[in-house]
Structures are given as structure tokens and as C-alpha cells.
Amino acid sequence: MAEQEPPQLHHPAPLPLPPPFETYIVQVPKDQIYRVPPPENASLVEHYRNQVRQRRQNRCPCFRYLKRLALPVFLPLLLLAAAIIIFFAVVNPATPAFSVKSLSVKDAPKSKTEYVFAVRIINPSNRVGLSYAAGGRAVAYHTGAEFATGPTPGFFQPHGNTTDLKLLLRSTKIPTKALNKPLWIKLRVEFPVKSKIGQLELRRMSLDVKCDVKVSGLDKKGRISSQDCNSSLRS
């Protein structure tokens, strides 16, 4: 038996290469190049300008007067308000610190008892002095009941100064003999004050002081064993 020849594979013919890209140059005459918009665009722009001009003319003339007055009137007011805010932010006095140094008790005429609180006030401000007006009020409480009251003195405290003064309170009722032992006293004081820079006096304020003081007793010389004082400035 004769051997068969293996079938021959037929390869397809290669595809032809595409033609190379060609570049075309189109030349336009210079007299056909327009460098300005056509005339009809100018008429459209003029039409829009006339509409805007007509709207402005139809507005109320008061707006024009307001515009003229806004700059010379409102600008100085804004500058003044900004200057005032900055001024008070810079010279705003710091709250004075208050403490009770001692308490002494003595009998007074007409069955009254006088309580002398020796207090210390520190003005921590480095720019503003405090002018305390006389006529404030100091009140002492025990177990929630008022037992002595008195006015505050007037004085001036420079900035960064420590002032020691005495508050004289007189009893509003006859004290009980049971107070010759350690007890807590609530002292509430209101000082009317004005901040001051040189000769310039600023706004009036109130210095409110709240002190919880523990004393050895209401005798001639009461010793302060503990205290908690808070003070605040309010307009």
C-alpha cells in the first residue's frame, strides 16, 4: 500500500499596507479673513446697552442720593464703632481679687454690735485704675439670716495696686451668745466703681463680691480659718 502525502497548508496572502497619511495645506487669501465682527453684532450690543441705560433711568432717584450719602456718613460710623470696640477690648479692666484678712467685734451704743471686716482688694489690671464710689452695701449672713449690714467707703485704686480697707457693719439684731464658737459667715458686698485711665473716666460698673468665711467666733478678734471668695464686674 502506497503512503499518502500529508496535506499541504495554504497561507493567505498578506494584506497590502495602507497608504501613508497625507497632509493637505489650504491657503486662504488674506482679503477673505475677517478680523472684526459683522456689522449686525454692533447693533445688538447697542440695543442691550440702551436697555440697561433705560432701566437705570427708570429707578427711583433716591437710590442715587443714598449712594452719595453712604460713603461720607456710614464709613465714619463704622470706623468709630470699630475704634470703640478695640478701645474697650484693650482697656477692659481685669476683675479685682478680694479676700478677708480678719474680723473683729465690739459693742456699740444702743445695744448694737459692730463687726469690722479687714479686707484686701487687688487690682490686677496693668492699664486701668478703679474709682470706688461711697455708698455701696455690705451684708453679713449666718445660717441664711442677715445679722449685720453697712455701707462701703469711697477710694481710688491705681492699676496693679493692693488696697487694704475696713468694712464697718452694724448688727441688725441682737446677736446670740451661741456665736462664740467656730461658724460660717457669708459676706456679700457691692462696690460701685468706674474704670479710669489717667484723668479719663469710663463706664460705671458694679463689683460684686461673695465670700464664705469660717471664723473662730464672734469675739473681739475672730481668726479666719478658711474662706472662699469670688468677685465679678458687671455693667
Steps between C-alpha positions, in 0.01 A plus 500: 500500500638832395560769759280813478666839496400735784268780394669831433388811693422807294585834668292801400672770309609800716274805494632804326627783723272802531609806316690755711311796646503803288511861614303761317572871527215734427590857425243772544552843358557772756215712366257222598607485870265703725665651805199702619148382591234548243304827510182340638684415828564867567129577474418224750753634750362851465148366553601333829678814618190706439291257704738518798515881477121518492468281809740719694310812403172348613631434851396719791739799531520437876740212435748739345480730801544205736809391314645849528426516874609145585872558476536829696242404768522128563875460458587731795238324713651161422849627579377652827326177603814300421714744700265476802502120490879488479537762774282316752658168406842644582413697817238264639597472869581164649278386786649597839584222745337521844591333830417536870798541733330516841178573690470692824185554707425773750196628682347829391244734659127428485545125537671474162802292410761609247677251274817625335612292201858571397509424126758513223427594138751443219463679166688277251450732202818648355324794332173585675451650845174456694312781669273359775208726588370508856152370563531133414354235726655221707288233668599211732288184529504204736288189438324690221390791721639853474656619825712805402515758226692816412612734218821475300758785501618694197862479382715484188708196415775540236573220256710219643430625854412309818264684737418407860184649647247440774130437456296608802173310538248553777270233628140500384401285795646408839751219441454180691756388757531168316717665236816476714611191311625424146239588241452582135413854391388603154623847407339670200637836380403728210749771403400765242815558293615689192796399290747782449798563271690807607238773536254324269214323679329222310176314553356432845491143621427298812748276676306215660682301768389173658703355785436195714717547808558266792597685820600378843213693658336840530726626774729802512744343254359231277760289322439407135558128455355455151341707225375481144463836323376574148466841336354615169459826308170579332373801314 
